[in-house]
């Protein structure tokens, strides 16, 4: 196994704790499923959100899906004029047997516009 970093993002509909948590769960769930991972494979996760998402920490959503023992860090994205609103981004570090070419980076909902070359 080697260490890999997997990127992803999702756009949520509203700045509510429920939408933030469900968005994180959907994004991390897709990353785990598509890359054949379980939470025990995850070393750490960096979660960022755009400045308009302040209802709760994205890490709360991750904790609710099996990431209780995984180090999580939340941060705010730079407030760039014209940037896509209500976006949660993730960089997940994991142990995997997948090669760099086999790793799938996941961009869901409106965030697919951020990386059309990688969007699911």
C-alpha positions as CSV (number, residue, x, y, z in Angstrom):
1,X,0.0,0.0,0.0
2,X,1.1,3.6,-0.7
3,X,-0.2,6.9,0.5
4,X,-2.3,8.9,-1.9
5,X,-4.2,12.2,-1.8
6,X,-7.7,12.3,-3.2
7,X,-9.5,15.5,-4.1
8,X,-13.1,16.3,-4.3
9,X,-15.8,18.9,-4.0
10,X,-19.6,19.3,-3.7
11,X,-21.9,22.3,-4.0
12,X,-24.6,22.3,-1.4
13,X,-28.0,24.1,-1.8
14,X,-28.2,26.0,1.5
15,X,-26.1,27.3,4.3
16,X,-27.6,25.0,6.9
17,X,-26.0,22.4,9.2
18,X,-28.2,19.7,7.6
19,X,-27.1,20.6,4.0
20,X,-23.4,20.9,5.0
21,X,-23.4,17.6,6.9
22,X,-25.3,15.7,4.1
23,X,-23.0,17.2,1.4
24,X,-19.9,16.1,3.3
25,X,-21.4,12.6,3.8
26,X,-22.3,12.3,0.1
27,X,-18.9,13.5,-1.1
28,X,-16.9,11.4,1.3
29,X,-19.1,8.4,0.7
30,X,-18.6,8.7,-3.0
31,X,-14.8,9.0,-2.5
32,X,-14.7,5.9,-0.3
33,X,-17.0,3.8,-2.6
34,X,-15.4,4.7,-5.9
35,X,-11.9,4.3,-4.6
36,X,-12.7,1.1,-2.7
37,X,-11.7,2.5,0.7
38,X,-13.0,2.3,4.3
39,X,-12.5,4.9,7.0
40,X,-9.7,2.8,8.5
41,X,-7.7,3.4,5.2
42,X,-7.9,7.2,5.7
43,X,-4.9,9.0,7.3
44,X,-6.4,12.5,7.5
45,X,-8.9,14.8,5.8
46,X,-8.7,18.5,5.1
47,X,-12.2,20.0,4.5
48,X,-12.6,23.6,3.3
49,X,-15.8,25.5,2.6
50,X,-16.5,28.8,0.9
51,X,-17.0,31.8,3.2
52,X,-20.8,31.6,2.7
53,X,-21.0,28.3,4.6
54,X,-21.0,29.1,8.3
55,X,-23.9,27.1,9.7
56,X,-21.6,24.3,11.0
57,X,-18.2,22.7,10.6
58,X,-18.0,20.2,7.7
59,X,-16.0,17.9,10.0
60,X,-19.2,17.3,12.0
61,X,-20.7,15.5,8.9
62,X,-17.6,13.4,8.5
63,X,-17.6,12.4,12.2
64,X,-21.2,11.1,11.7
65,X,-20.1,8.6,9.1
66,X,-17.3,6.7,10.7
67,X,-14.4,9.2,10.8
68,X,-14.3,9.4,14.6
69,X,-10.6,8.4,14.7
70,X,-9.5,10.2,11.6
71,X,-7.7,13.6,12.1
72,X,-9.9,16.2,10.4
73,X,-9.1,19.9,9.7
74,X,-11.6,22.5,8.5
75,X,-10.6,25.8,6.8
76,X,-12.2,28.6,4.8
77,X,-11.5,29.0,1.1
78,X,-10.2,32.3,-0.2
79,X,-13.1,34.7,-0.9
80,X,-12.5,35.2,-4.6
81,X,-15.0,37.4,-6.4
82,X,-17.2,35.4,-8.8
83,X,-16.2,32.0,-7.3
84,X,-18.7,29.2,-7.1
85,X,-20.8,29.6,-3.9
86,X,-21.6,27.0,-1.2
87,X,-18.8,24.6,-2.1
88,X,-17.2,22.1,0.3
89,X,-13.8,20.8,-0.9
90,X,-11.9,17.9,0.5
91,X,-8.3,16.5,0.3
92,X,-8.3,13.0,1.7
93,X,-5.0,11.2,2.5
94,X,-5.2,7.5,2.5
95,X,-3.4,4.2,2.2
96,X,-4.4,2.4,-1.0
97,X,-3.2,-0.2,-3.5
98,X,-4.5,2.0,-6.3
99,X,-2.0,3.7,-8.5
100,X,-2.1,7.5,-9.1
101,X,-3.8,6.9,-12.4
102,X,-6.4,4.6,-10.8
103,X,-7.4,7.0,-8.1
104,X,-10.7,8.8,-8.8
105,X,-11.1,12.4,-7.7
106,X,-14.8,13.2,-7.1
107,X,-16.6,16.5,-8.1
108,X,-20.4,16.4,-7.5
109,X,-23.4,18.6,-8.3
110,X,-22.5,22.2,-9.2
111,X,-18.9,21.6,-8.2
112,X,-18.5,19.5,-11.3
113,X,-17.9,22.8,-13.0
114,X,-14.6,23.2,-11.1
115,X,-13.0,20.2,-12.7
116,X,-15.0,19.1,-15.8
117,X,-12.1,16.7,-16.6
118,X,-12.6,14.8,-13.4
119,X,-16.3,15.3,-12.6
120,X,-18.5,12.2,-11.8
